[in-house]
Amino acid sequence: FSVPCSAILSSYLLGERLNLLGKLGCLLSLVGSTVMVIHAPEDEEVTTLEEMTSKLKEPGFLAYAAILLALCFLLIFYLAPRYGQSNILIYLTICSVIGAFSVSSVKGLGIAIKGFFSGQPVLQHPLTWILVLTLVASITTQINYLNKSLDIFNTSLVFPIYYVLFTTIVITTSIILFKEWVTMTVVDIIGTVCGFLTIILGVFLLHAFKDMDVSLGNLPQVLQNEQPAPVTRDDKNILIEVDNSSIAPEDKPKVFMLCT
């Protein structure tokens, strides 16, 4: 819901115009979100830091986290200095990969906060401070490279691409860490994927055409085909047409003057 909310608030508070395609994109985002909520899997109940620790220690998630870290180091230290200024995917992929760790840290800290208010000794648990350090480092890295991307590339391209990459990696992380899709039926899987694709389409319409002046009033004029531009012909083509007997049937002498 951050997509339509940010678009609507920016139109009222910042004076940014929201055209017809933008409103349609907001509507598609809401529809896609509703479909995803209806078919979303129920995550496995994790209520204590001990359960969260056991989840993080599973071999599948450890291998997944190692692959993400290796990819992140490759992007930061090798690809970003060479291609970051010209390829929009470099910085945004870094932000999206780091986002997997930030979301997992937020999930664990939420469990720690609930345990703190219920009287559990969460401050003595080492996982709490590991999650805090991970969250601070991941958010700092995300903000750094997202600002770099916004300084170089168009915002209308950065936001949709970042949204799609970030959401895809976060969904994959939830599948591996919390095993949310194990008990899902085929109908729920198809519904969730279709809802996510609908959100992607809505984000694309919202940001790709935000500079176009499209509304219900001028929609017929926008969709109307433009008149073909007149073809500019040089002197050679004009002389050939005039000399053509089908165009000039009168059998009269012709005089041509060539100017240099």
Disulfide bonds with the S-S distance in Angstrom:
none
